[in-house]
Amino acid sequence: MPWVDTSTLDRKALNSSDNQQVYCGLDSAVTVEVLGELRQLFNQPPAIYNFERALQAPYLEMMQRGWLVDELSRRAASTMLRERLEHLLQKFHLLTSAICDRTINPASPKQLKELLYDSMRLPEQQISFKGTRRVSTNREALEKLEVYLYARPLVSLILSIRDIEKQLSVLETEIDSDSRFRTSYNIAGTETGRPSSSENAFGTGGNAQNISPALRFVLIADPGMRLCQIDLEQVEARDVGWFEGVLFDDWRFLNACESGDLHTNNSKLIWPELPWTGRAGEDRKIAERLFYRDFSYRDMAKRGSHLSNYSGTAWTASRALKVPLGIMEEFQARYCRGRAVEQRTGLGAIEPAYPGHPRYWQWVSQQIQTIGWLTTPFGRKRHFFGRQDSGETLREAIAYLPQSTTADRMNLGLWRCWKYMPEIQLLGQGFDSITFQFDEGLSVDKVVGRALELIRVELKHAGRSYIVPGEAKIGWNWGVVVTPEDVARAKTANKRLSRLNPDGLIKWKPGIKDSRQRATGLKRIMT
């Protein structure tokens, strides 16, 4: 290999091939130079660095294998979505023609701004991008416009059209000649440790982590193989409870997470005045009573708590859930923020169910302002370089610990399964889940049970053991199972009919055999 002195090299004098080789050589040389400097800083590489290096093998294997695509289902789904899109576009053009007497392209931000802000005279919605505020028609802006009654039909159509176009882009993306969807994983792609994914090196495939659950049925197990997906149950919420227990000896939230039905238990703590019985089944029915519009108490406890755990404001939550601000303020006061007696309004004091949440937020704020970094239980250290008094930096830091802990816990489970279970073939990682396939001739209970054991990661503090349980599902495609009974129930409830998916994932229970037989491709399309 020739030596090249880049200090005296005239890059313009090189041909294209030599220029690319020099470019790659410089990339490698800089990387080696950086490595030398890092080795002077540390006697040994950080454990998390070695861990990410160890992850290269299983992730490379997943990248090479990819998912088998059911071409018949893919084409049928694409045709169905195209028909729905055409129907929505006809409605959209009918409305816009009546408003501004011309055809509007719903994919054009410029034309949408003219339609919404000029012709319809709706208030301009602005977003901040890199310190500059500008008028926008993105999803957030459109959702703000839904408060205007005469704008709702158009906003609903625009959002539906965008959703379908996004699904079509996934269904119609180019795949490899062997009918496989391959993705490229970047192990160090995020600051939390969660890998990112994108199209592969050859420009095919795409981001497998963001495929809509409604489209996952097109990704299937290879012939003679069965799929298994393992999810960590309520993992981020449990991690928040773990940190509050370790930091403040306040185990209330983790106890609620580990007691069974978290959202019903939250409902009992947030609305203690309801006639709770102490019997799980009856309390679940009480929690499912209507609270506001289409929200039950349990829905509100589930969605409201998720938006509040990371210091989300009542205003942000009310906008996301489409509920009045006063309701969200009352919910957050009961859930975690509390409330003193208000002399002006006469509102009484409220003792929150989980006062550990604000204490955790305050602790994170102190860490960022005093030392500027946080370290997870797995040793992943992150420095926060944003303004220390910025709300955005604080919210990012509050979410970092549980999100990063979840990512490393799942990656550790993935590596263990790859290392100690040669009988499985890894297919994907979804932040808090992994999916693999195995030979149908193997014992399902043995394979799934072994995988569940390997993803169990135990943390200990002051004699308390903490393990996030996993839930397994099995089937022959990546979608959720949909039976004729499910379709009938949807029709009775006037909901959109689900596509039959007899090969989809169902919950695995040890000792209970899955009696289904894998359907053929033709049978899937016919149903």
C-alpha positions in Angstrom: 0.0 0.0 0.0 1.6 3.4 -1.0 2.3 6.1 1.6 0.7 9.4 0.9 2.0 12.7 2.4 -1.2 14.6 2.7 0.6 17.8 3.9 2.0 18.3 0.4 -0.7 16.6 -1.6 -2.7 18.4 -4.3 -6.1 16.8 -4.1 -7.2 18.4 -7.3 -4.5 16.5 -9.2 -5.9 13.1 -8.2 -8.4 11.1 -10.2 -11.8 10.2 -8.6 -10.6 6.7 -7.4 -7.4 8.0 -5.8 -9.3 10.9 -4.3 -11.8 8.6 -2.6 -9.0 6.3 -1.2 -7.2 9.3 0.2 -10.4 10.6 1.8 -11.0 7.1 3.4 -7.4 7.0 4.6 -7.7 10.4 6.3 -10.9 9.2 8.0 -9.1 6.2 9.4 -6.1 8.2 10.4 -8.2 10.7 12.4 -10.0 7.9 14.1 -6.7 6.3 15.2 -5.5 9.7 16.4 -8.6 10.2 18.5 -8.2 6.7 19.9 -4.7 7.5 21.0 -5.8 10.6 22.8 -8.7 8.7 24.6 -6.3 6.1 25.8 -4.3 8.8 27.5 -7.4 9.9 29.4 -8.4 6.5 30.7 -6.3 3.6 32.0 -9.0 1.3 30.8 -11.8 2.1 28.3 -15.2 2.8 30.0 -17.3 -0.3 30.5 -20.1 1.1 28.4 -17.6 1.5 25.5 -16.7 -2.1 25.7 -20.4 -3.1 25.9 -21.2 -1.2 22.7 -18.3 -2.9 21.0 -19.7 -6.3 22.1 -23.1 -5.3 20.6 -21.6 -5.0 17.1 -21.8 -8.8 16.5 -25.6 -9.3 17.2 -26.5 -6.0 15.5 -24.5 -6.9 12.4 -26.2 -10.3 12.3 -29.6 -8.6 12.4 -28.5 -6.2 9.6 -27.4 -9.0 7.4 -30.4 -11.2 8.0 -33.2 -8.7 7.7 -37.0 -9.5 7.8 -38.7 -11.6 5.2 -41.5 -9.6 3.5 -44.9 -11.1 2.6 -45.2 -9.7 -0.9 -48.9 -10.6 -1.3 -49.9 -8.9 2.0 -47.6 -6.0 1.1 -49.3 -5.4 -2.2 -52.8 -5.9 -0.8 -52.2 -3.4 2.0 -50.7 -0.9 -0.5 -53.7 -1.2 -2.7 -56.1 -0.7 0.2 -54.2 2.4 1.4 -54.1 3.9 -2.1 -57.9 3.6 -2.3 -58.4 5.2 1.1 -56.0 8.0 0.2 -57.8 8.7 -3.0 -61.1 8.9 -1.1 -59.6 11.4 1.4 -58.1 13.5 -1.3 -61.5 13.8 -3.1 -63.0 15.1 0.1 -60.1 17.5 0.7 -60.3 18.9 -2.8 -64.1 19.3 -2.5 -63.7 21.4 0.6 -60.7 23.5 -0.5 -62.4 24.2 -3.8 -65.3 25.7 -2.0 -63.0 27.8 0.3 -60.5 29.2 -2.2 -61.8 28.1 -5.6 -58.7 26.2 -6.6 -57.0 22.9 -6.0 -54.6 22.7 -3.0 -51.8 20.3 -2.7 -52.0 18.9 0.9 -48.2 18.1 0.7 -47.3 21.7 0.0 -46.6 23.8 3.2 -46.8 27.0 1.1 -50.2 26.2 -0.3 -51.5 25.0 3.1 -50.3 28.3 4.7 -52.2 30.2 2.1 -55.3 28.1 2.6 -55.4 28.1 6.4 -53.9 31.5 7.3 -54.9 33.7 4.3 -58.1 32.2 2.9 -59.6 30.9 6.2 -58.0 33.6 8.3 -57.0 31.2 11.1 -54.4 32.6 13.5 -50.9 31.8 12.3 -49.2 29.0 14.3 -45.4 29.5 14.8 -42.7 27.1 15.9 -39.2 27.7 17.0 -36.4 26.2 14.9 -32.8 26.7 15.8 -33.7 29.9 17.7 -35.8 31.3 14.8 -39.6 31.4 14.9 -41.5 30.7 11.7 -45.1 30.0 10.6 -45.7 26.3 10.3 -48.3 23.8 9.2 -46.7 20.8 10.9 -48.7 18.3 13.1 -48.3 20.4 16.2 -49.5 23.6 14.5 -52.5 21.8 12.9 -53.5 20.2 16.3 -53.6 23.7 17.8 -56.0 24.8 15.0 -58.5 22.0 15.9 -60.0 24.2 18.6 -61.6 26.2 15.8 -64.8 24.3 14.8 -64.8 25.2 11.1 -61.1 24.1 10.8 -61.6 20.6 12.2 -62.7 18.9 9.0 -59.8 20.1 7.0 -57.3 19.5 9.8 -58.6 16.0 10.2 -58.3 15.3 6.5 -54.7 16.7 6.3 -53.5 14.6 9.2 -55.2 11.5 7.9 -53.7 12.0 4.4 -50.2 12.5 5.9 -50.5 9.4 8.0 -51.5 7.2 5.0 -48.8 8.7 2.9 -46.3 7.8 5.6 -47.6 4.3 5.8 -47.4 4.0 2.0 -43.8 5.2 2.0 -43.0 2.2 4.3 -45.0 -0.3 2.2 -43.6 0.8 -1.1 -40.0 1.3 -0.1 -37.5 -0.7 -2.1 -36.4 -4.0 -0.6 -33.7 -6.4 -1.5 -33.9 -8.9 -4.4 -34.4 -11.8 -1.9 -37.6 -10.2 -0.6 -36.0 -9.1 2.6 -36.4 -5.7 4.4 -33.0 -4.8 5.9 -32.2 -1.9 8.1 -28.9 -0.3 9.2 -28.5 0.0 12.9 -26.3 2.7 14.5 -25.4 1.3 18.0 -24.1 4.7 19.2 -26.8 6.7 17.3 -28.4 8.3 20.3 -27.3 9.9 23.6 -29.4 7.5 25.6 -27.8 4.4 24.3 -30.8 3.4 22.2 -29.7 2.4 18.7 -31.1 4.3 15.7 -31.9 2.7 12.4 -32.3 3.7 8.8 -32.1 2.4 5.3 -29.2 0.0 4.7 -25.9 0.7 3.0 -27.3 -0.2 -0.4 -30.2 2.3 -0.2 -33.0 -0.2 0.4 -35.1 -1.0 3.5 -35.6 1.6 6.1 -36.1 2.4 9.8 -37.6 -0.8 11.2 -38.0 0.7 14.7 -40.7 3.2 13.5 -42.8 0.9 11.4 -46.5 1.5 12.4 -48.0 -1.5 14.3 -50.8 -1.5 11.7 -48.2 -2.4 9.0 -46.1 -4.9 10.8 -48.0 -7.9 9.5 -46.1 -7.7 6.2 -42.9 -8.7 8.0 -43.0 -12.5 8.6 -41.0 -15.4 9.9 -39.0 -17.5 7.4 -40.6 -20.8 6.3 -40.5 -23.4 9.1 -39.8 -20.7 11.7 -41.9 -19.0 14.4 -41.6 -15.4 15.8 -41.3 -14.4 19.4 -41.4 -10.8 20.6 -40.4 -10.0 24.2 -41.4 -6.6 25.7 -40.3 -5.1 29.0 -43.5 -4.3 31.0 -44.0 -0.7 32.0 -40.2 -0.4 32.0 -39.7 3.4 32.1 -42.3 3.9 34.7 -40.7 1.2 36.9 -37.3 2.8 36.4 -38.7 6.2 37.6 -40.0 4.4 40.7 -36.6 2.7 41.3 -34.7 6.0 41.2 -37.1 7.6 43.6 -36.7 4.6 46.0 -32.9 4.7 45.8 -32.6 8.4 46.1 -35.3 9.2 48.7 -36.4 5.9 50.1 -39.8 6.6 48.6 -40.9 3.3 47.0 -44.6 4.2 46.5 -44.5 4.5 42.8 -42.4 1.4 42.2 -44.7 -0.5 44.6 -47.7 0.6 42.5 -45.9 -0.5 39.3 -45.1 -4.0 40.8 -48.5 -4.5 42.4 -50.3 -5.6 39.2 -52.6 -3.2 37.4 -50.6 0.0 37.6 -53.3 2.2 36.0 -56.1 1.0 38.1 -53.9 1.4 41.2 -53.1 4.9 40.1 -56.8 5.6 39.7 -57.4 4.5 43.3 -54.7 6.8 44.6 -55.6 9.8 42.5 -59.4 9.6 43.0 -59.7 8.0 46.5 -63.3 9.3 46.8 -64.6 6.6 44.3 -66.2 3.5 45.9 -63.2 1.2 45.6 -63.8 -2.3 47.0 -60.3 -3.7 47.3 -61.2 -6.5 44.8 -59.1 -6.3 41.6 -61.9 -7.2 39.1 -64.5 -4.8 40.6 -62.0 -2.0 41.0 -61.0 -2.4 37.4 -64.6 -1.9 36.4 -64.8 1.3 38.6 -61.6 2.6 37.0 -63.1 2.1 33.6 -66.1 4.4 34.3 -66.4 7.5 32.2 -64.3 10.4 33.5 -64.4 13.0 30.7 -65.8 12.7 27.2 -64.3 9.4 25.9 -61.7 9.1 28.8 -62.3 6.7 31.6 -60.6 7.2 35.0 -58.1 4.5 34.0 -57.4 6.1 30.6 -56.7 9.4 32.3 -54.4 7.7 34.9 -52.5 5.9 32.1 -52.1 8.8 29.6 -52.0 11.6 32.1 -49.3 10.0 34.3 -47.1 9.2 31.3 -47.2 12.8 30.2 -46.6 14.0 33.8 -43.8 11.7 34.9 -41.1 13.7 33.1 -42.2 17.1 34.4 -44.7 17.8 31.6 -46.8 20.8 32.4 -50.6 20.7 32.6 -50.8 23.0 29.6 -48.8 20.6 27.5 -50.7 17.6 28.7 -54.1 19.3 28.1 -53.1 20.1 24.5 -51.9 16.6 23.9 -54.9 14.9 25.4 -57.5 17.4 24.1 -58.9 18.1 27.6 -59.5 21.4 29.4 -56.5 22.9 31.2 -58.4 22.9 34.5 -58.9 19.2 34.4 -55.2 18.5 33.8 -54.2 21.0 36.6 -56.5 19.1 39.0 -55.2 15.7 37.7 -51.5 16.7 38.2 -52.2 18.2 41.7 -53.7 14.8 42.7 -51.1 12.8 40.9 -47.8 14.4 41.8 -47.7 18.2 42.2 -50.0 18.7 45.1 -51.8 21.9 45.9 -51.9 24.3 48.9 -55.2 26.0 49.9 -56.1 28.7 47.5 -57.7 31.6 49.3 -58.7 33.4 46.2 -60.6 30.5 44.6 -61.5 28.6 47.7 -59.9 25.4 46.3 -58.8 23.0 49.1 -55.4 21.5 49.6 -54.4 18.3 47.8 -51.9 15.8 49.0 -50.4 14.1 45.9 -50.3 10.4 45.3 -46.6 10.4 44.3 -44.7 13.4 45.8 -41.4 11.6 44.8 -41.8 12.8 41.2 -41.1 16.5 41.9 -38.3 15.5 44.3 -36.7 13.5 41.5 -37.0 16.5 39.1 -35.4 18.8 41.7 -32.6 16.3 42.3 -31.9 16.1 38.5 -31.9 19.9 38.3 -29.3 20.1 41.1 -27.1 17.5 39.4 -27.1 19.4 36.1 -26.4 22.8 37.8 -23.7 21.5 40.1 -21.7 18.9 38.2 -23.3 19.0 34.7 -23.7 15.2 34.2 -25.7 12.1 35.1 -24.7 8.5 35.3 -27.1 5.5 34.9 -27.0 2.3 36.9 -25.3 0.7 33.9 -22.4 3.3 34.0 -23.5 5.3 31.0 -22.4 8.9 31.7 -23.8 11.9 29.9 -22.8 15.5 30.1 -25.5 18.1 29.4 -24.0 21.1 27.5 -27.3 23.1 27.2 -28.1 26.1 29.3 -28.4 24.7 32.9 -31.4 27.0 33.6 -33.2 26.0 30.5 -36.5 24.1 30.8 -35.7 22.1 27.7 -32.3 20.9 29.1 -34.0 20.0 32.4 -36.7 17.9 30.8 -34.1 16.2 28.6 -32.1 15.3 31.7 -35.2 14.1 33.6 -36.1 11.7 30.8 -32.5 10.6 30.3 -32.0 8.3 33.3 -35.1 6.0 32.8 -34.8 6.1 29.0 -31.1 5.2 29.0 -31.5 2.6 31.7 -34.2 1.0 29.6 -32.1 1.0 26.4 -29.0 -0.6 28.1 -31.2 -3.2 29.9 -32.8 -4.2 26.7 -29.4 -4.3 24.8 -27.9 -6.5 27.6 -30.8 -8.9 27.2 -30.4 -8.9 23.4 -26.7 -9.7 23.7 -27.3 -12.5 26.2 -29.9 -14.1 23.9 -27.5 -13.9 21.0 -24.6 -15.3 23.0 -26.3 -18.1 24.8 -29.1 -19.1 22.5 -27.6 -20.2 19.2 -31.0 -21.8 18.3 -32.6 -18.4 17.7 -32.2 -15.8 15.0 -32.4 -12.2 16.1 -34.5 -9.9 13.8 -35.0 -6.6 15.5 -34.7 -4.4 18.5 -37.4 -1.9 19.4 -36.1 0.1 22.4 -38.0 -1.9 25.0 -38.4 -5.1 23.1 -36.5 -7.7 21.0 -37.9 -10.0 18.2 -36.4 -13.3 17.1 -37.4 -16.4 15.2 -36.8 -20.0 15.9 -37.4 -23.4 14.4 -41.1 -24.6 14.7 -39.8 -28.0 15.7 -38.4 -26.7 19.0 -40.3 -26.5 22.2 -41.9 -23.1 22.4 -42.0 -23.2 26.2 -38.3 -24.0 26.4 -37.1 -21.4 23.9 -39.4 -18.5 25.2 -38.8 -19.4 28.8 -35.0 -19.4 28.3 -35.1 -16.0 26.5 -37.2 -14.5 29.3 -34.6 -15.7 31.8 -31.8 -14.1 29.9 -33.4 -10.6 29.6 -33.9 -10.5 33.4 -31.5 -7.9 34.7 -31.4 -7.5 38.5 -30.6 -4.3 40.3 -30.2 -4.2 44.1 -30.2 -1.5 46.7 -30.4 -1.7 50.5 -31.6 -5.3 50.4 -34.3 -4.6 47.7 -34.1 -6.5 44.4 -35.5 -4.9 41.3 -36.3 -6.8 38.1 -38.4 -5.6 35.1 -40.5 -8.5 34.0 -40.8 -9.4 30.3 -43.9 -10.4 28.4 -43.6 -12.7 25.4 -45.8 -13.0 22.3 -45.6 -15.6 19.6 -46.8 -15.9 16.0 -45.7 -16.0 12.4 -45.8 -12.3 11.5 -44.9 -9.1 13.4 -48.5 -7.8 13.6 -51.0 -8.3 16.4 -53.4 -11.2 15.9 -56.8 -10.2 14.6 -59.5 -12.9 14.6 -63.0 -12.9 13.1 -64.4 -12.3 16.6 -62.2 -9.2 16.9 -63.6 -7.9 13.6 -67.2 -8.6 14.7 -66.7 -6.7 18.0 -65.2 -3.7 16.1 -68.2 -3.7 13.8 -70.6 -3.8 16.7 -68.8 -0.8 18.3 -68.8 1.2 15.0 -65.0 1.1 14.9 -62.9 0.8 11.8 -62.8 -2.9 10.9 -59.4 -4.4 11.5 -57.8 -6.5 8.8 -57.9 -10.2 9.7 -54.5 -11.4 10.8 -54.7 -15.0 12.0 -50.9 -15.4 12.0 -50.2 -12.4 14.2 -48.6 -12.3 17.7 -50.5 -13.6 20.7 -49.5 -13.6 24.3 -47.5 -16.6 25.3 -48.5 -18.5 28.5 -46.3 -21.4 29.7 -47.9 -24.8 29.3 -50.7 -23.5 27.0 -50.1 -24.7 23.4 -50.7 -22.3 20.5 -53.1 -24.5 18.4 -53.1 -22.2 15.4 -51.7 -23.4 12.0 -49.7 -21.0 9.9 -51.9 -19.7 7.0 -50.6 -19.6 3.5 -49.9 -16.4 1.7 -53.0 -16.9 -0.5 -55.2 -17.6 2.5 -54.0 -14.4 4.2 -55.0 -12.3 1.2 -58.3 -14.0 0.9 -59.2 -13.2 4.5 
